[in-house]
Amino acid sequence: MTSLDGQFIVCNKTLRRMLELPSDGQVNANIEKFYADPAARKAAIEQAVQLAEQGRNVEKGILHLKVHDRDLYVEDYCKILKDDNGQVVGFVGCMVDVTSEIDTRKHEKELRDRVEELTFDIGRILHANNTTLVMMNETLKSAARVLEPNPFGGLSVPLMEDVERVLDENARHLVGSIHRFMQAGDEDRRSKALPENQWKELADKATFLERYKENVSVEELRPPTLGNVAYEIIHICHAIEPGFLPREAVRDLQQNAFQLERVAALYDVLKTRDAVFQMEYTLQSLREYATADVRKTSKRTALTVKYLVDQVVRRLTGFSQSSKVDIELRDILHAEVRVNEREIVRALGNLLHNAIKYSWRRDKTKPSWVSIRTFIRDHKIHIEFENWGVGMSHEEMEQGLVFQLGYRGQLSTERGRLGTGIGLTDARRVARSHGGDVIIDSKPTKIFSEQDPEYFNQPFLTKATLYLPYAEKK
């Protein structure tokens, strides 16, 4: 309770603690000194008077107070006290500390404003990066053509056994060239052509090339390692003093070193181009996802399932070809669904991208595959993506972990696969906003006990299905 001028008359322990007043005894303090803005005190009194004239009291009015430079927000419940003549003589009520709630709201608003601002910035940055990746892809395609003839055939990433076959052949030719070169001319002419340490370096490199598989155990590191060895041999060739050794021997060494460097570089270019394909779609999807809430929502239209599937396949044809994954279409319906095309194509693209990315080759003579099938069940149109390759654990599916934002499966990074952990989250969000959903099923093909150490080393048959309601006929 306070007097009209704000002097405390009665004050309980809770309010004393809140305002850091003496815990007992008379309170010699005025509520007015606690207002962050002195003018707010007058406004609060005027509001209380106006409400009293209407027969109401102040309820849940928010006051901003200051206690020793500390912000304090309170919910004010206040009733005017009048004397026998009807004159206002004071106030009685209570204050509830809501500082944490107000701070949270302010923080959330600041975050929302900042997120919206950042979203536009992120969208612009991702768009710029995506454009850069498109340019990189074209540049790498040109680089691959410059490095022709291509012993791997095509611009897709070659199979590792094909890479090793080509490396073996070129490494063997280079070793033969080194041995022939080291036997060319007599000892005196050889010493004048190159210093002794470089002859020893050549011999060491021949030994390394003969046993490169033992020296480099990781398959993916062999091409760049052999490329570096060939590059260093070319540099030794540049240091050869002319006129002391047969030109044919020098030319033979240079050409075979260049051939090994060329095929190693070609593999790196094709591998990098495949990574660019992955990044290009991933960044594009990330941009679409990040800007979805601030982008103007397009009107939903009735589109056939076949049209949507065709759009998705077209967007990912380059990636599937680069990854040597065939896309098989089965029973694609012409039934209509009413959707936001941009959103649904992105959601379906996420599922197809995952299926391509996580596919294994079943038969060494045939490429990997992804099957797209559509069917009707329970009055819903289902679009199913099936692949044979990296699996998901029962726990990941049972607990819905695969749909958590940012989550990447236990085996998702196997073989250096790129990803953001957004694809399935986004696909499910889009499907549910259209009255549908996404369901995942992943089953082992051989070993059925997760306790077996080889359980996750085997291929899984994985199905990702997005279903939608029929378009209503008008």
GINOR-V944796 format. One line per field, one symbol per residue. ss: DSSP state (H for helix, E for strand, - for the rest). psi: psi as a letter, one per 40 degrees, with the letter a starting at -180 (. if undefined). burial: I if it has 16 or more other C-alpha atoms within 10 Angstrom, else O. A space follows every 10 residues. Layout:
ss=???
psi=???
burial=???
//
This chain:
ss=-EE---EE-- --HHHHHHH- ---------E HHHHE--HHH HHHHHHHHHH HHH----EEE EEEEEEE--E EEEEEEEEEE EE-----EEE EEEEEEE-HH HHHHHHHHHH HHHHHHHHHH HHHHHHHHHH HHHHHHHHHH HHHHHH---- ---------H HHHHHHHHHH HHHHHHHHHH HH----HHHH HHH--HHHHH HHHHHHHHHH -HHHH---HH HHHHHHHHHH HHHHHHHH-- ------HHHH HHHHHHHHHH HHHHHHHHHH HHHHHHHHHH HHHHHHHHHH ---------- EEEEHHHHHH HHHHHHHHHH HH--EEEEEE -----EEEE- HHHHHHHHHH HHHHHHH-E- -------EEE EEEEEEE--E EEEEEEEEE- ---HHHHH-- HHH------- ---HHH---- --HHHHHHHH HHH---EEEE EEEE------ ----HHH--E EEEEEEEEE- ----
psi=hiideehhdh hiddddddef iieiaihgih ddeehdhddd dddddddddd dddefiihhf hhhhihhfeh hhhihhhhhh hiadeeihea iiaihhhfdd dddddddddd dddddddddd dddddddddd dddddddddd ddddddeiih edhieihiid dddddddddd dddddddddd deehiidddd dddiiddddd dddddddddd fddddgdhdd eddddddddd ddddddddeh hiedihdddd dddddddddd dddddddddd dddddddddd dddddddddd eddeihhiih ihiidddddd dddddedddd ddefhhhhhh fhieiiihih dddddddddd dddddddeii hdhdeiiiih hhiiihhffi hhhhhhihbh aiidddddef deehhehhid edehffhiie fddddddddd ddeeeaihih hhiiechehe ehdedeeiii hhhhhhiiii hhh.
burial=IIIOOIIIIO IOOOOOOOIO IOOOOOOOOO OIOIIIOOOO IOOIIOOIIO IOOOOOIIOO OIIIIIOOOO OIIIIIIIII IOOOOOOOOI IOOIIOIOIO OOOOOOOOOO OOOOOIOOII OIIOOIIOII OOIIOIIOOI OOOIOOOOOO OIOOIIIIOO OOIIOIIIOI IIIIIIIIOO IIOIOOOOOI OOIIOOOIIO OIIOIIOIII OIOOOOOOOO OIIIIIIIII IIIIOIIOOI OOOIIOOOII OIIIIIIIII IIIIIIIIII IIIIIIIIII IIIIIIIIII IOOOOOOOOO OIIIIIIIIO IIIOOIOOII IIIIIIIOIO OIIOIIIIII IOIIIIIIII IIIIIIIIII IOOOOOIIII IIIIOOOOOI IIIIIIIIII IIIOOOIOOO IIIOOOIIIO OIOOOOOOIO IIIIIIIIII IOOIOIIIOI IIIIOOIOOO OOOOIIOOII IIIIIIIIII IOOO
//
